[in-house]
Amino acid sequence: MGNERFIAGFDGTELFLKVSAVDNARALVIVVHGLCEHQGRYDYVAERLNEAGFTVYLFDHRGHGRSKGKSVYFNDFNEIVDDLHVVVTAAASENPGVPLFVLGHSMGGYAAALFGTKYPGLVKGILLSGALTRYSMQSFGPLPMQGDPDSYLPNSLEAAICSDSAVVEAYVNDPYVKKEISVALCNSIGCGVDWLKENAGQFQYPVLVMHGANDSLVSEQDSRDFFGEIASKDKGLLIFPGLLHEILNEPSRDDVLNHVIKWIGLRL
């Protein structure tokens, strides 16, 4: 899958980065993974994007996958978005003149939504998959959680991620999928969602908001509300009937990826 290296995050924390490049790329897509998982679960997504003529950058959030940093831990919501900003800046400098897009899933979609709100004018468009942007479902209960921010909860997401049992089994057995989630991370998400709501008018990027209608981890209402409240003039909303949380891993993932590739292609 191309070049692998570490890149310094906003505060110097080493982030694992993988580049799957194509010659004469039409576009560049930065893939942002979700909670407890890692970039390696997006290899098929990268393959499809490569076939469409897009170079793909994939990285592990701090405390996830092969990146350094305290495990599954954010002190503050700015950390996740400022790391993404570093990756976007590096990708732009390494690929001058190539249009950049950000594709974020779940917590990665939350990071992409934060990026689009905090850092205007840096990419051509943003695509969200099952993004946690409003916390309608309260999967971790009311936030902020009380108690020690350095304490951990078990990762019990697996049963709800996907309707394909092979995907669920691979997730459970994946050594790079983290088994616990810090209270600090959950609380940082609560603060980040509040900030996203308060600053929805600052999000003006072209955006494609996608969600599975049967997602039981992040409510499709998050995507509907985010879509309705942001200031983007070029915005699309796709709610896929019957799909669970990981729409990019569901049996009909090629249909979803066809939408992704077409949407990017129309903005080149």
LOTOR-753273 format. One record per residue (C-alpha): x negated, y, z negated; residue in three letters; residue number from 1. Coordinates in pm, whole numbers, plus 50000, padded with zeros to 5 digits. Layout:
% LOTOR-753273
    px    py    pz code pos
     X     Y     Z  ALA NUM
...
This chain:
% LOTOR-753273
    px    py    pz code pos
 50000 50000 50000  MET   1
 49725 50246 50083  GLY   2
 49508 50454 49856  ASN   3
 49530 50429 49479  GLU   4
 49374 50676 49238  ARG   5
 49430 50874 48922  PHE   6
 49525 51241 48929  ILE   7
 49510 51478 48632  ALA   8
 49855 51581 48507  GLY   9
 49928 51938 48399  PHE  10
 49734 51891 48072  ASP  11
 49468 51654 48206  GLY  12
 49652 51327 48126  THR  13
 49560 51077 48399  GLU  14
 49853 50980 48621  LEU  15
 49837 50675 48850  PHE  16
 49901 50778 49211  LEU  17
 49947 50565 49522  LYS  18
 49961 50701 49877  VAL  19
 50116 50503 50162  SER  20
 50017 50711 50463  ALA  21
 50114 50696 50829  VAL  22
 49934 50860 51122  ASP  23
 50083 51188 51246  ASN  24
 50341 51191 50968  ALA  25
 50668 51370 51048  ARG  26
 50728 51432 50678  ALA  27
 50596 51348 50334  LEU  28
 50817 51203 50060  VAL  29
 50720 51204 49692  ILE  30
 50902 50921 49511  VAL  31
 50976 50976 49141  VAL  32
 51069 50666 48938  HIS  33
 51303 50630 48642  GLY  34
 51282 50556 48269  LEU  35
 51062 50264 48154  CYS  36
 50988 50154 48512  GLU  37
 50703 50239 48751  HIS  38
 50622 50336 49109  GLN  39
 50556 49975 49218  GLY  40
 50929 49904 49216  ARG  41
 50960 50140 49515  TYR  42
 50732 49957 49759  ASP  43
 51026 49861 49984  TYR  44
 51150 50220 49983  VAL  45
 50800 50329 50087  ALA  46
 50794 50069 50367  GLU  47
 51122 50195 50510  ARG  48
 51006 50557 50487  LEU  49
 50677 50465 50654  ASN  50
 50868 50300 50939  GLU  51
 51053 50629 50986  ALA  52
 50722 50813 51023  GLY  53
 50698 50951 50671  PHE  54
 50393 50938 50445  THR  55
 50488 50845 50087  VAL  56
 50333 50950 49756  TYR  57
 50432 50737 49454  LEU  58
 50314 50796 49098  PHE  59
 50374 50673 48744  ASP  60
 50505 50920 48487  HIS  61
 50277 50969 48187  ARG  62
 50326 50684 47940  GLY  63
 50466 50464 48218  HIS  64
 50316 50199 48447  GLY  65
 49943 50249 48486  ARG  66
 49936 50615 48385  SER  67
 49776 50725 48060  LYS  68
 49952 50899 47772  GLY  69
 50163 50787 47478  LYS  70
 50401 50511 47585  SER  71
 50742 50628 47719  VAL  72
 50704 50958 47539  TYR  73
 50766 51324 47622  PHE  74
 50734 51600 47364  ASN  75
 50918 51848 47582  ASP  76
 51115 51840 47907  PHE  77
 50860 52067 48075  ASN  78
 50602 51784 48065  GLU  79
 50783 51562 48316  ILE  80
 50849 51846 48560  VAL  81
 50504 52002 48529  ASP  82
 50342 51665 48610  ASP  83
 50566 51640 48917  LEU  84
 50460 51993 49014  HIS  85
 50095 51878 49004  VAL  86
 50171 51585 49237  VAL  87
 50368 51808 49477  VAL  88
 50083 52061 49483  THR  89
 49825 51788 49552  ALA  90
 50037 51632 49827  ALA  91
 50087 51971 49992  ALA  92
 49716 52054 49985  SER  93
 49621 51710 50125  GLU  94
 49881 51728 50406  ASN  95
 49884 52088 50532  PRO  96
 50178 52170 50754  GLY  97
 50368 51846 50683  VAL  98
 50722 51909 50546  PRO  99
 50755 51782 50187  LEU 100
 51057 51616 50027  PHE 101
 51112 51479 49675  VAL 102
 51318 51162 49616  LEU 103
 51393 51096 49248  GLY 104
 51584 50809 49086  HIS 105
 51757 50825 48744  SER 106
 51510 50995 48505  MET 107
 51304 51064 48818  GLY 108
 51610 51235 48963  GLY 109
 51633 51438 48643  TYR 110
 51267 51533 48695  ALA 111
 51337 51625 49057  ALA 112
 51639 51836 48954  ALA 113
 51423 52013 48695  LEU 114
 51157 52069 48961  PHE 115
 51412 52214 49200  GLY 116
 51534 52451 48931  THR 117
 51196 52559 48789  LYS 118
 50984 52569 49107  TYR 119
 51168 52725 49404  PRO 120
 51033 52737 49757  GLY 121
 50773 52457 49744  LEU 122
 50940 52170 49933  VAL 123
 51187 52127 50221  LYS 124
 51445 51931 50028  GLY 125
 51531 51711 49731  ILE 126
 51713 51377 49724  LEU 127
 51864 51237 49404  LEU 128
 51959 50876 49328  SER 129
 52164 50806 49015  GLY 130
 52009 51116 48861  ALA 131
 52065 51196 48495  LEU 132
 52158 51564 48526  THR 133
 52449 51608 48282  ARG 134
 52446 51316 48028  TYR 135
 52821 51249 48074  SER 136
 52785 50886 47963  MET 137
 52570 50941 47651  GLN 138
 52380 50614 47701  SER 139
 52157 50691 47401  PHE 140
 52441 50828 47187  GLY 141
 52465 51193 47083  PRO 142
 52147 51396 47133  LEU 143
 51932 51506 46964  PRO 144
 51879 51185 46769  MET 145
 51797 51222 46404  GLN 146
 51492 51059 46254  GLY 147
 51126 51023 46345  ASP 148
 51055 51132 46706  PRO 149
 50766 50882 46708  ASP 150
 50999 50587 46647  SER 151
 51116 50363 46932  TYR 152
 51438 50200 47053  LEU 153
 51451 49877 47256  PRO 154
 51488 49910 47634  ASN 155
 51824 49741 47690  SER 156
 51887 49876 48040  LEU 157
 51823 49560 48241  GLU 158
 52173 49411 48264  ALA 159
 52317 49728 48416  ALA 160
 52049 49828 48665  ILE 161
 52157 49625 48967  CYS 162
 52407 49363 49089  SER 163
 52125 49156 49242  ASP 164
 52017 48903 48977  SER 165
 51675 48866 49140  ALA 166
 51610 49238 49089  VAL 167
 51715 49211 48724  VAL 168
 51494 48905 48668  GLU 169
 51195 49076 48829  ALA 170
 51255 49383 48610  TYR 171
 51263 49174 48291  VAL 172
 50944 48989 48384  ASN 173
 50754 49294 48516  ASP 174
 50451 49365 48291  PRO 175
 50459 49731 48394  TYR 176
 50823 49780 48285  VAL 177
 50817 49920 47931  LYS 178
 51020 49746 47662  LYS 179
 51075 50045 47429  GLU 180
 51182 50410 47454  ILE 181
 51070 50682 47214  SER 182
 51318 50900 47027  VAL 183
 51107 51198 47138  ALA 184
 51169 51114 47506  LEU 185
 51545 51083 47452  CYS 186
 51554 51418 47274  ASN 187
 51346 51583 47547  SER 188
 51606 51465 47800  ILE 189
 51884 51619 47593  GLY 190
 51703 51955 47595  CYS 191
 51625 51923 47966  GLY 192
 51987 51853 48057  VAL 193
 52098 52158 47858  ASP 194
 51841 52368 48044  TRP 195
 51957 52229 48380  LEU 196
 52316 52326 48301  LYS 197
 52221 52674 48187  GLU 198
 52009 52735 48497  ASN 199
 52216 52558 48764  ALA 200
 52231 52880 48965  GLY 201
 51852 52870 49006  GLN 202
 51867 52543 49205  PHE 203
 51885 52648 49569  GLN 204
 51704 52373 49761  TYR 205
 51865 52165 50034  PRO 206
 51974 51857 49840  VAL 207
 52135 51516 49893  LEU 208
 52297 51389 49572  VAL 209
 52363 51012 49573  MET 210
 52519 50789 49307  HIS 211
 52669 50443 49267  GLY 212
 53038 50461 49180  ALA 213
 53000 50168 48937  ASN 214
 52689 50302 48762  ASP 215
 52726 50224 48391  SER 216
 52394 50383 48282  LEU 217
 52431 50730 48432  VAL 218
 52783 50845 48514  SER 219
 52862 50952 48870  GLU 220
 53026 51253 48698  GLN 221
 52672 51383 48636  ASP 222
 52615 51405 49010  SER 223
 52958 51555 49080  ARG 224
 52907 51825 48817  ASP 225
 52550 51902 48923  PHE 226
 52658 51921 49287  PHE 227
 52942 52159 49202  GLY 228
 52736 52392 48983  GLU 229
 52409 52437 49178  ILE 230
 52362 52731 49416  ALA 231
 52235 52534 49720  SER 232
 52402 52622 50048  LYS 233
 52284 52298 50213  ASP 234
 52406 52023 49981  LYS 235
 52555 51678 50028  GLY 236
 52719 51433 49788  LEU 237
 52742 51058 49849  LEU 238
 52917 50833 49596  ILE 239
 52872 50471 49707  PHE 240
 53171 50247 49622  PRO 241
 53090 49937 49417  GLY 242
 52720 50011 49367  LEU 243
 52551 49999 49027  LEU 244
 52269 50222 48899  HIS 245
 51980 50131 49128  GLU 246
 52135 50212 49465  ILE 247
 51787 50176 49621  LEU 248
 51776 49812 49501  ASN 249
 52137 49704 49556  GLU 250
 52205 49447 49833  PRO 251
 52324 49733 50057  SER 252
 52006 49935 49993  ARG 253
 51932 49964 50366  ASP 254
 52256 50154 50413  ASP 255
 52148 50397 50138  VAL 256
 51799 50431 50285  LEU 257
 51945 50495 50631  ASN 258
 52126 50796 50480  HIS 259
 51799 50911 50319  VAL 260
 51601 50881 50643  ILE 261
 51870 51050 50853  LYS 262
 51908 51339 50606  TRP 263
 51532 51405 50603  ILE 264
 51510 51372 50981  GLY 265
 51780 51635 51035  LEU 266
 51576 51886 50830  ARG 267
 51249 51855 51022  LEU 268
